[in-house]
């Protein structure tokens, strides 16, 4: 099997395509959550604690000298990123929980009764013939 045909077979498998779709949707969802945290959630929180802009919170290790930039630890960005992660993790948890609930409902559905064996069918026919006589 040639490398191109082998790659085509691999790329067209259902789970690979599903994974690619999931990655694209996950990336878009991450951007939505980042915007939610940065643009909607953090400004009111910053205002409640005294007008703090979390993206500007940092600890300066070394001041800027001339054209050399200052060395800072930007813990405000870390706080925003941590909130992004918590929201995304919670959303994924809720999706997985919903999927598990649906899967559990499918498993709880009663299975169809098993088909009677050939012996049982023959015995039922004999019984029915005896009832006629």
Buried (B, 14 or more C-beta within 10 A) or exposed (E): EEEEEEEEEEEEEEEEEEEEEEEEEEEEBBEEBBEBBBEEBBBEEBEEEEEBEBBEBBEEEEEEEEEEEEEBEBEBBEBBBEBBEEBBEEEEEEEEEEEEEEEEEEEEEEEEEEEEEEEEEEEEEEEEEEEEE
